[in-house]
Amino acid sequence: VKDGQVQFGYTGVARGTDQYGNTSTYYVTNGRVDKRFRGLAYGSYNGEEGWINFYDGKPKYSYESLMEYNGAWWKMSGYMIDFDYTGAASNESGTWYVRNGQVDFSSNGWVKINNHYVYVRNGMLQSDLNGLVQATIDGKDGWWEVDHGTLFDNTNYYYTLCYYGGSWWAVYNSQVDFSYTGFVEHDGTRWYVENGRVNFDKTGFVNTEEADTYAYVQNGQYNKTFYGAIYAELNGKNSWWQVKDGNCVHSANAAWNGKPDSFAANENGLWAIVNGEVAFDVTGEYSYGTYYSVSREDSIYVSYIYQVENGLVTSMQATVLDR
């Protein structure tokens, strides 16, 4: 109604007062409130101008993120299209890339949403894309780890492993680091990586960050609980070496102190160890002793006497001296 007359030629958004004196916004067709109208229409509501979502002729708060209108899909925020929105939005068909309030079906490739890169095809996030993909992202060309279409969020600056093409790869800051050689932990196990890939063929000693300490690897796996005397190459020398807690401690400048440093066992017996290596030139009787705790207050001292011949322990005597 305008100036007391019904505007039968008007179709669009209008404000009116019902028989109870309540003023509201309606969608009008040919001057009459159209209670069958469902969709979007341009107008003013709650002091804001824009495209309003109507249901049965009245504005309806949209709990759905996307709505279709005139062949396009629009991002709703409350009662209206949010033209300021750029990001991701979902409907029953999937998750879509929205630019300035409208689903951008022309978008293909990597786009940045909320500081995360996602891969879209014809505007849709490719949530079935997982693993490693080769791409240029943020100007960097490389192999990137993707999780459900989103660049894997590995910004804690430590290495992880990702399976691809029959191999496991070291990923750092979301990207495969082909220059990395070292250890990477995965599901509680540490693996040896060479040039960015787990080397399952590696069995032997490898350098660690600790001086004079070498980790023993079996089929690419590092086992910190491994003990024993094993035959392997270390620093260019093939010999029998002691492995303790998964490592061999050996110094090129170590001096003989008159008796073995420790002892290590394998299927052939118990062996005298000097500087991490089985000492086949050691023969004699050697005494050692150590305390063992038996409670919070008490301990015992045990004395050991080893008879050694050509590095092999031929007998051992243990005596408890006090408690």
N, C-alpha and C positions, 0 to 999 in steps of 0.2 A: 504494500500500500504506500502510495506517495501522494502527499497533499490530499489525503482523504479518498484517493481513488485506487482501486485494484489495478495493478499493472499487468494486464493479461499477456502482454507481449514480452514480459521479462523472464529470462531463464538464467539462473546463476545463484550466487551466494547472497543471502539477505538476512537482516536481523529483524526479528518480530517479537510481539508479545502475545502470549496465549490468553485463553479466557480466565486464567487464574492470575494474570498480571506478571507472569514470569517472562523475562526477556532472554532470548537465546538466538543462536545462529542456525540457519536452515539452508537446505538446497531447494531452490524453487524452480519449477518447470511451468512456463506459461502463467506465471503469477501465483501458482499454488504450490504449497509445500509438497515436495515429491518424496513420499515415504518409501518409495521403491528404489530411490537412487542410492547406489553404492559405488564409490570410486573417489577420484580426486577432482577437486575443483578449486579455481583460484579465487581468493577473497581474503577477508580480514577476520581474525578470530583471536580473542583475548588481547586485543591491541597489537597483534602481529599480523603482517600481511604475507601471504604465501599460498602454497598449494596445500589445501586442507583435505584430510581423509574423512569421507562421509560414509555413514552406514544407516540405511533407512531414513535418509534425508537429514540426519543430524551428525555433527562432528563426533568422530570416534577416536579415542586414544589407541594408537597402533602398538600392539605388543609384538607384531611381526616386524622384522628388520627391513624387509624389502616388499614393495608393492608394485604391481604391473599397471602401466597406464600408457595408452596409445603406442603399444609396441615396445616400450622401454620399461626398465625396472629402476625403481627409485628407493633411496635410503630414507626411511622414516625415523623421525625423532619426535615422539609424542603424537601430536595431531597433524604435523606438517612434514613435507619433504625438507631434509636438511642439506641444502646446497653447499654448506661449508664443509661437509664431511668428505674426506678422502681416506680410504682404508678398506677393510674387509667387512663383508656382511653376508649373512647366510639365509637361505630358504630351504625348502624341502629338496631342491635339486643339488645343493652344494654350497660352497663358499665362493664369493665373487669379489672381484676387485672393483671398488666404487671410486669414481673420480668426480669431485664436485657434486655429490649426491646421486649420480647416475651410474649404473653398472656399465663399465667400459668393455663392451664385447670385442673391441678392436685390439685390446691389450694382449700381447704375447711376449713371454720371456720373464725376466726377473724384475720385480717391482719391490720397492721398499715400503713396508707398512709397519708403523710403530717401531721403527729401528730394527726391523727384521726383514730380510729378503725372502720373498715367496715367489714360486714359479707358477705363472698363469698361462692358460691357453684359451684363446677366445674369451678372456675375462674371468675364466674359472680357475680357482686354485687347484692344482693337480695334487690332491692329497694322497694319491697312490704312488707318488714318486718318492723313493727311498734309496739310500745308499750314496754312492759317489757319482757326481756328474761333472763333466768338463764344461767350464763356462768362464766368461769374463764378468766379474762382479766387482763393482766399485773400482773399475779400472785395472783389476788384477786378474790375470789369466791363470787358471789352474784347475785342479780337481777338488771339488767341494763336497762336504758331507751334507746330505739333505734328509730331513725327517718329516715325512708326510707333507712334502711339497714346500717345506720351510727350511731355510738354511740352518743347519744344526747349530744350536746356541752353545758353542764351546769357546767362551771368552774368559774362562778362568785361567788360561795360559798354562795348561798342563796337557800332556799328550794322552790321547785316547786311541783306540783301535776301531777300524771300520772294515767290514768284509765287503769285497767287491771283486768280481772276475776270478774267483778261486784263490784269492790272497787276502791277507789282512794288512791294512795300511795304517801308518801312524798319522793321526790328524792333530794339528795344532792350530788353535784359533780358527776352527772350521775348515781348514785347508790341509790337504796332504802335504807333508814336508818330506820331499824326496831326498833332502840333504841329511836327514837325521839318522844317526846310528847310535843305538843305546837300548835301554830297557823301557818297556811300557807295560803298565799293569792293566789287566782286563779280567773282570770277574774273579778277583782274588789271586790271579796267577800273573807272574812277571814273564814277559816274552822278550826275546832278543830281536831287535830290528836293525836291518842293514839297508841304508839308502831308502828309508821310508817304508820298507816291507818286512814283515816277520819272516825270518830265515829259519824254516823248519828243518833245513838240512844241517844246521850248525850244531855240532857236538864238540865241546872242547872249552878252553879257557878264553875269556874275553876281558879286556881292560875295564876297570871301574873308575869312578871318580876318586876313590881312596888310593893313596900312594901305596905301592907294593901289594895291592890286593887285586886278585883276579877271580872273577866269577866263573863257576863251572856250569855250562849250558848243555842240556841234553835235548836234541831235536828241537832246538829253539827255546826250550823252557828252562827257566832258572828255578831251582828247588832249594830254598833256604834251609831245609831240614836235612839235606844230603850230607852224609859223613862217609869217610873211607879213604883208601889209597887207590888211585886210579892211574892208568898209563895214558899220557897225553903229551902234547907239545905245549910248552910254555916259554915264551920269549925265545923261540927258535931252538929250544932244547927238548928232545923227546926223553921222557923219564917217568918215574913213578912219583906222584905228587899227593900230598895230603889235602883232602877237601874237608873243611869243617864249617858248618853252617852255610854250605853252598859255595864257600870261597877258599882260595889258596893264598896264603900270605908268603911272599917270597921277595927277598931283596937281593939285588945284584951285588951289593956291598956288604952283606952280612958276614960277620966273623965267627969262627968256631969258638964256642965258649967252654969246651972240654967235655960236654955231654949232650945227648940228644935234647932238643927242645920239647918234644912230645912224642906220642906214639899213635899210629893209625892202623886200622885193621882192614883186611880184605879177605877173599876166599883162601888166600895162601898163608894167612897168619897175621901176627901182630908185628909191626915194623917200627924201627926207630926213625924219627924224623928230625932232620936238621935243615933249618931255613925253608920249611915247607916241602922238602924233598926226602924220599926214602934214602937213608944213608947206608948204602951197602958196604962202605969201608969202615963202619963202626963195629968194634968188637970190644966187649968188656962187661963189667958189672957197674950198674948205675942206680943210685938211690934217690928217691923223691919222697915228698910227704905233703899232705894237705889236710885241712880241716873240713869237716862236714857238719852242718847244723842238724841236730836231731829234735830240737824244740827252740822256743824263743830264747831260753836261757842257756841251754846246754849244747855242746858240740863235741865231736870226737876228732882225734887226730890219727890219721892212717899213714903208716910208712910203707912205701913200695920199694922192692929191690928187683931190678930187671937184669937178667942174664941175656946178653946180646951177642950174636955171632953173625958177622957179615950183614948187619942190619936187621936180622930176624930175631925176635925175642924167643929164646928157647925155654925160659922159665920165668915165673914171676911170683914173688912172695909178698903178701899184704899182711901187716900187723897193726892192730889197734893198740896205740900206746897209752892213751888216757881218755878220760871222758869228763 
